Structures are given as C-alpha cells and as structure tokens.
Amino acid sequence: MQHIRFHIMSIVITGNPGVGKHTITYEISKNLKLSIIDINETAKSEGLFEKNGNTNNVDTTKLKKVLERKISEKNIVFTGTLNQMSRSEAKSKAEELGAKVVSSVTKNTDYVIVGADSGKKEKIAKELNIKILNENEWIKFISK
C-alpha cells in the first residue's frame, strides 16, 4: 500500500507589535480558507519561551512535541464539509501529529470532527458519547 503525503501550506507572519499581524493573518485565513495555528499563544500557554536578551526564543523541538502530544495515537473521524481546509489537508495534519484517521465511528473513536452537513456519523458519536469538535474547535485544539 502506497502512502501519499499532502503538504499543508504554512505562512509565517512576523513584525513589530501593533502593526496588524493578527488582522492580516485572519484576513488571509478567511480568504484562502486556511487554518491558523497561533504559535505564540501555544508557546505562551505551554511555557516554551526562553529569554534571550531582549527577545524570547521558542524551543521548536518542545513545541512540536506539544502539538504531537495532543492527538498522538488518537482515532479521529472527519465528517461533513470543512470550510477552512480540505478533508485531505485535515487528515494529513492529524496524521502528521500522530493520530489515526478512520472512516467509521465506533466505541474506539476518540474524536469526531464535524463540518457542515455532518449527518449520521455525528449522530453515532453523540450516542456513543464521543468527543465532537466543530472545525473551529479542531483548529484551536491542534493549535493549543
């Protein structure tokens, strides 16, 4: 079986405080239907900043581990239409972070990520008391 890897586009926006980085980031995200991972917020919430003179550095190895730990070895089902990323991009990101993306909702499913018109899989997840995340919650989840 051959595995196909999809690459998710990354855009890094930097600049001085107060120049509108967040505004432009959210506009780009909205117009290009990209998801946002706020590395600054993730690093801050996880205590990954390291003081270096007048600046803060982020230990990228630790940051990667934080992101991977969130969904590593979890069974995830995507259902419905996603608006901020394609299904293949969402699947690729989940797999990149160590999750197993499956097509059916069972008692072994850890998370169901729902988009518009999710239908039967969301109903099954509710019946089985499986954690359901909408697309925005999914993006926040992998960004924390």
C-alpha positions in Angstrom: 0.0 0.0 0.0 1.5 3.3 -1.0 1.0 6.3 1.3 0.5 9.7 -0.2 1.6 12.7 1.9 -0.1 16.0 1.4 1.7 19.2 2.3 -0.1 21.9 4.2 0.9 25.4 3.3 2.5 27.4 6.0 2.7 31.2 6.1 4.7 32.8 8.8 3.8 36.5 9.5 6.2 38.5 11.6 6.7 42.1 12.5 6.7 44.7 15.2 3.9 44.8 17.8 0.9 46.8 16.8 1.3 46.6 13.0 -1.7 44.4 12.3 -0.2 40.9 12.1 -3.3 39.3 13.6 -5.7 41.2 11.4 -3.9 40.4 8.2 -3.5 36.7 9.3 -7.2 36.3 9.9 -8.0 38.0 6.6 -5.6 35.7 4.7 -7.1 32.7 6.5 -10.6 33.7 5.7 -9.9 34.5 2.0 -7.7 31.5 1.3 -9.7 29.1 3.7 -6.6 28.3 5.7 -6.4 27.3 9.3 -4.5 29.3 11.8 -2.1 27.9 14.4 -1.0 30.7 16.7 2.4 29.5 17.7 2.9 32.5 20.0 -0.2 31.5 22.0 0.7 27.9 22.1 4.3 28.6 23.2 3.0 31.0 25.9 0.4 28.6 27.3 2.9 25.8 27.4 5.7 27.9 28.9 8.1 27.4 26.0 9.5 30.9 25.8 13.2 31.1 26.6 14.5 34.6 27.4 17.4 35.6 25.2 18.5 39.2 26.0 15.6 41.4 24.9 13.8 38.7 23.0 12.0 35.4 23.6 13.0 32.3 21.7 10.8 29.3 21.4 12.2 25.8 21.7 10.8 24.4 18.4 11.5 20.8 19.4 9.4 21.1 22.5 6.7 23.0 20.6 6.5 20.1 18.0 6.1 17.6 20.9 3.3 19.7 22.5 1.4 19.7 19.2 2.0 16.0 18.6 1.0 15.0 22.2 -2.4 16.5 21.8 -3.7 13.9 19.3 -0.9 11.3 19.2 -2.4 7.8 18.9 -6.0 9.0 18.9 -8.6 7.7 16.5 -10.2 10.6 14.6 -13.1 10.7 12.2 -13.8 13.7 9.9 -17.3 14.1 8.7 -19.2 16.8 6.8 -17.8 19.6 4.7 -14.9 21.6 6.2 -14.6 25.2 5.2 -11.1 26.2 6.4 -9.2 23.3 5.0 -9.9 20.4 2.7 -10.6 17.0 4.1 -7.2 15.7 2.8 -5.4 18.6 4.5 -7.2 17.9 7.8 -6.4 14.2 7.5 -2.8 14.9 6.7 -2.4 17.3 9.6 -4.0 14.8 12.0 -1.7 12.0 10.8 1.3 14.3 10.9 0.6 14.9 14.6 0.3 11.1 15.2 -3.4 10.5 15.0 -5.0 7.6 13.2 -7.8 8.9 10.8 -10.5 6.3 10.4 -13.7 6.4 8.4 -16.2 4.9 10.8 -17.4 6.0 14.2 -17.0 3.2 16.8 -16.6 2.9 20.5 -12.8 3.1 19.8 -13.1 6.6 18.2 -11.6 9.4 20.3 -12.8 12.4 18.4 -15.2 13.2 15.6 -14.5 16.4 13.7 -17.7 17.8 12.2 -18.2 20.2 9.3 -21.4 21.3 7.6 -23.9 18.6 6.8 -22.2 16.0 9.0 -25.2 13.7 9.3 -25.1 10.1 10.5 -21.5 10.0 11.9 -22.2 12.9 14.3 -25.4 11.2 15.5 -23.5 8.0 16.2 -20.8 9.9 18.0 -23.4 11.5 20.2 -25.0 8.1 21.0 -21.5 6.7 22.0 -20.6 9.9 24.0 -17.5 10.5 21.8 -16.0 14.0 21.9 -17.3 16.0 19.0 -15.4 19.1 17.8 -16.5 21.5 15.1 -13.9 22.7 12.6 -13.0 25.8 14.7 -12.7 23.8 17.8 -10.5 21.3 15.9 -8.2 24.1 14.8 -8.0 25.5 18.3 -7.4 22.1 19.7 -4.4 21.4 17.4 -3.2 25.0 18.0 -3.0 24.9 21.8 
